[in-house]
Each structure stands twice: as structure tokens, then as C-alpha cells.
């Protein structure tokens, strides 16, 4: 008999804030309600990290930030991220990839750090900024998905 209180687990959704040096990664809970920062990985190791993660956790969708300038045109880092997206799709051809606008997420992440009361030294941790930016991408996506 099915109970309304029975926990129904779903695959996770993962968000990637890919950068030249570091990549911030965030993931949902099993119910796809809450986004949480997972980690920051050196960008040259991110594919290997994801292979390991996907072997342990069921993930059905990947959000990858799409860098744009304020005017909406592609940013100077677009070719680097496009190469990563291509490599990702080659390594994980069955994974659904969703591109999301990542404008202002780093600024929002930094402001979140200030609002959370992190010290100046903690706010200099660029890896944490990347992880929070990925979390913001993912939480925004979840919010829009529920509407």
C-alpha cells in the first residue's frame, strides 16, 4: 500500500559552473527540491570527478552555465565552455544537458557570502564563490520549474 508519507526518491539534478581553472558543482536532494553546493573541482579533473559521482548517484539532468555579457552576447569564455559541453556530451551521451544563463551568478554568490557573514578571508575563496554560483543556478532552475 502506498502512503502519502512514503519518500519517493527521484534522480538528482546537477549544476556546473565551469571555469578556466575551477568548476563549481551543486546538486539537488533526492526530491529535487533543494539545491546544495557539492564541491569545487579543478576544471581539468571535472570529467573524471563526474564519472565517479555518476557511478554512485543517479543524475538525469545537468545544468551548465552559459556565459553571456550584460547585452546578451556570448562572453569571451564561451569557446572554452562550449568545448567542455562538447566533451561532456561525448563522455555522457545519454545525459540531458540544459544550458542556463549564468550572468551575475558570481556577483550574487559573492553577495550571498557577505550576507551570510563570512569573513573577508573566507570571501577570497574563489572555489567557494564558484560552488555558490552553481547552487544559485540550480536553485533558480528549480524555482522556475515549479512555476
C-alpha positions as CSV (number, residue, x, y, z in Angstrom):
1,X,0.0,0.0,0.0
2,X,1.3,3.4,-0.9
3,X,1.4,6.1,1.8
4,X,1.5,9.8,1.1
5,X,4.3,10.0,3.7
6,X,6.4,7.5,1.8
7,X,9.6,9.0,0.5
8,X,9.7,8.9,-3.3
9,X,13.3,9.4,-4.5
10,X,14.0,10.8,-7.9
11,X,17.3,11.2,-9.7
12,X,19.2,14.3,-8.8
13,X,19.8,17.3,-11.0
14,X,23.4,18.6,-11.0
15,X,24.6,22.1,-12.0
16,X,28.0,23.0,-13.3
17,X,29.6,26.5,-13.2
18,X,32.5,25.7,-15.5
19,X,35.6,28.0,-15.4
20,X,39.0,28.0,-16.8
21,X,40.7,27.0,-13.5
22,X,37.9,25.8,-11.3
23,X,34.4,24.3,-11.7
24,X,31.7,24.8,-9.1
25,X,29.2,21.9,-8.7
26,X,25.8,21.9,-7.0
27,X,23.3,19.1,-6.7
28,X,19.7,18.7,-5.7
29,X,18.4,16.4,-2.9
30,X,16.6,13.2,-4.0
31,X,13.3,15.0,-4.1
32,X,14.6,17.8,-6.4
33,X,13.5,20.5,-4.0
34,X,16.7,22.0,-2.6
35,X,20.0,22.9,-4.3
36,X,23.1,22.5,-2.3
37,X,26.7,23.2,-3.1
38,X,28.6,19.9,-3.7
39,X,32.2,20.9,-4.3
40,X,34.7,22.8,-6.4
41,X,36.9,20.8,-8.7
42,X,39.9,21.8,-10.8
43,X,38.5,22.1,-14.3
44,X,40.9,19.7,-15.9
45,X,39.6,17.0,-13.5
46,X,35.9,17.6,-13.7
47,X,35.1,14.9,-16.2
48,X,36.8,12.3,-14.0
49,X,35.0,13.7,-10.9
50,X,31.7,13.4,-12.7
51,X,32.3,9.8,-13.9
52,X,32.9,8.8,-10.3
53,X,29.9,10.8,-9.0
54,X,27.6,9.3,-11.6
55,X,28.7,5.8,-10.7
56,X,27.4,6.5,-7.1
57,X,24.4,8.8,-7.6
58,X,21.6,8.7,-10.2
59,X,21.5,12.0,-12.1
60,X,19.2,12.7,-15.0
61,X,19.8,16.3,-15.9
62,X,22.9,18.5,-16.0
63,X,22.7,22.3,-16.0
64,X,25.7,24.0,-17.5
65,X,26.1,27.7,-17.2
66,X,26.1,29.7,-20.4
67,X,28.3,32.8,-20.0
68,X,26.8,36.0,-21.6
69,X,27.7,39.6,-21.5
70,X,25.2,42.1,-20.0
71,X,23.9,42.8,-23.5
72,X,23.2,39.1,-24.0
73,X,26.0,38.3,-26.4
74,X,28.4,35.4,-25.7
75,X,31.2,36.2,-23.4
76,X,34.9,35.8,-24.1
77,X,34.9,32.5,-22.1
78,X,32.1,31.0,-24.3
79,X,34.5,28.9,-26.6
80,X,36.1,27.3,-23.5
81,X,32.8,26.3,-22.1
82,X,31.4,25.1,-25.4
83,X,34.4,22.8,-25.7
84,X,33.6,21.5,-22.2
85,X,30.0,20.9,-23.2
86,X,31.1,19.0,-26.3
87,X,33.5,16.9,-24.2
88,X,30.8,16.3,-21.6
89,X,28.3,15.1,-24.3
90,X,30.9,12.8,-25.8
91,X,31.6,11.2,-22.3
92,X,27.9,11.1,-21.2
93,X,25.8,10.9,-24.4
94,X,22.6,9.8,-22.6
95,X,22.7,12.7,-20.1
96,X,20.3,15.5,-20.6
97,X,22.2,18.8,-20.8
98,X,20.4,22.1,-20.2
99,X,22.1,25.4,-20.7
100,X,21.3,28.2,-18.4
101,X,22.2,31.9,-18.4
102,X,24.8,32.4,-15.7
103,X,25.0,36.2,-15.9
104,X,25.5,37.8,-12.5
105,X,25.7,34.5,-10.6
106,X,29.3,35.1,-9.4
107,X,28.3,38.6,-8.1
108,X,25.2,37.1,-6.5
109,X,27.4,34.4,-4.9
110,X,29.8,37.0,-3.5
111,X,26.8,39.0,-2.1
112,X,25.4,35.8,-0.6
113,X,28.8,35.3,1.2
114,X,28.7,38.8,2.6
115,X,25.0,38.5,3.6
116,X,25.9,35.2,5.4
117,X,28.5,36.9,7.5
118,X,31.6,35.3,6.0
119,X,34.9,37.0,6.8
120,X,36.9,38.8,4.2
121,X,39.4,35.9,4.2
122,X,36.6,33.4,3.5
123,X,35.2,35.6,0.8
124,X,38.5,35.4,-1.1
125,X,38.0,31.6,-1.5
126,X,37.2,31.7,-5.3
127,X,36.3,28.0,-5.2
128,X,33.5,28.7,-2.7
129,X,32.3,31.5,-5.0
130,X,32.1,29.0,-7.9
131,X,30.3,26.4,-5.8
132,X,27.7,29.0,-4.6
133,X,27.3,30.3,-8.1
134,X,26.4,26.7,-9.2
135,X,24.0,26.5,-6.3
136,X,22.3,29.7,-7.4
137,X,22.0,28.4,-11.0
138,X,20.4,25.2,-9.8
139,X,18.0,26.8,-7.2
140,X,16.8,29.3,-9.8
141,X,16.2,26.5,-12.2
142,X,14.2,24.5,-9.6
143,X,12.2,27.6,-8.8
144,X,11.3,28.2,-12.4
145,X,10.5,24.5,-12.9
146,X,7.9,24.6,-10.2
147,X,6.0,27.6,-11.6
